[in-house]
Amino acid sequence: MAVNLPLFPSVSTYMPGSTTNALVDRELLDCDALLRDLKLNLNATQSRMQVQHDRHRSERQFEVVYMVYLRLQPYRQATIAKRTNQKLAG
């Protein structure tokens, strides 16, 4: 069962005027603005990376009669051949 974690940690936003110290108030407002900018930049970067990934991706469909080359990763090959020292087997 997959657990869906939020993309960003939940940080409550600062309510302006909830502190009597003006310097603390300004710092907390600046921190909120910085977090907002970071979230926007992260979303923009993730969408650019997704577009770049999708640009090089091609949809492939195979039928039962096709012969295909299957490349197994080293950690997946453990099911095919048991090795005593997996780290040095590569």
C-alpha positions as CSV (number, residue, x, y, z in Angstrom):
1,M,0.0,0.0,0.0
2,A,1.5,3.3,-1.1
3,V,1.5,6.3,1.3
4,N,0.9,9.7,-0.3
5,L,3.1,12.2,1.4
6,P,2.5,15.9,1.0
7,L,4.9,17.6,-1.5
8,F,5.7,20.3,1.1
9,P,5.9,20.0,4.8
10,S,3.0,21.7,6.5
11,V,4.2,25.1,7.8
12,S,1.5,27.4,9.1
13,T,1.6,30.9,7.7
14,Y,2.2,33.8,10.0
15,M,-0.8,36.0,10.7
16,P,0.4,39.6,10.6
17,G,0.0,41.5,13.8
18,S,-0.1,38.5,16.1
19,T,3.0,39.7,17.8
20,T,3.7,43.0,19.5
21,N,7.3,43.2,18.4
22,A,7.6,44.9,15.0
23,L,11.0,43.4,14.2
24,V,9.7,39.8,14.9
25,D,6.6,40.6,12.8
26,R,8.7,41.8,9.9
27,E,11.1,38.7,10.1
28,L,8.2,36.3,10.1
29,L,6.6,38.0,7.2
30,D,9.9,37.8,5.3
31,C,10.2,34.2,6.1
32,D,6.7,33.5,4.8
33,A,7.5,35.4,1.6
34,L,10.7,33.4,1.2
35,L,8.9,30.1,1.7
36,R,6.3,31.1,-0.9
37,D,9.0,32.0,-3.4
38,L,10.8,28.7,-2.7
39,K,7.6,26.7,-3.3
40,L,6.9,28.5,-6.6
41,N,10.5,27.9,-7.8
42,L,10.4,24.3,-6.8
43,N,7.1,23.8,-8.7
44,A,8.5,25.5,-11.8
45,T,11.6,23.4,-11.7
46,Q,9.7,20.2,-11.2
47,S,7.4,21.0,-14.2
48,R,10.5,21.8,-16.4
49,M,12.1,18.5,-15.4
50,Q,8.8,16.6,-16.1
51,V,8.6,18.2,-19.6
52,Q,12.2,17.3,-20.3
53,H,11.6,13.8,-19.1
54,D,8.5,13.4,-21.2
55,R,10.2,14.8,-24.3
56,H,12.6,11.8,-24.4
57,R,10.0,9.2,-23.5
58,S,8.2,7.2,-26.1
59,E,5.2,4.9,-25.7
60,R,6.0,1.3,-26.7
61,Q,3.6,-1.5,-27.1
62,F,4.7,-5.1,-27.6
63,E,2.9,-8.2,-28.6
64,V,3.5,-11.8,-27.5
65,V,5.4,-12.6,-30.8
66,Y,8.0,-9.9,-30.4
67,M,11.5,-10.7,-29.2
68,V,12.8,-8.0,-26.8
69,Y,16.0,-7.5,-25.0
70,L,15.6,-7.5,-21.2
71,R,18.2,-5.8,-19.1
72,L,18.1,-6.6,-15.4
73,Q,19.6,-4.3,-12.8
74,P,22.1,-5.9,-10.4
75,Y,19.7,-5.7,-7.4
76,R,17.0,-7.4,-9.5
77,Q,19.3,-10.3,-10.6
78,A,19.4,-11.6,-7.1
79,T,16.2,-13.5,-7.9
80,I,18.0,-15.3,-10.8
81,A,21.3,-16.1,-9.3
82,K,22.1,-16.2,-5.6
83,R,25.5,-14.7,-4.7
84,T,27.2,-14.8,-1.4
85,N,28.4,-11.2,-1.5
86,Q,26.0,-9.0,-3.5
87,K,28.1,-5.8,-3.2
88,L,31.2,-7.4,-4.8
89,A,29.3,-9.5,-7.4
90,G,29.0,-6.7,-10.0
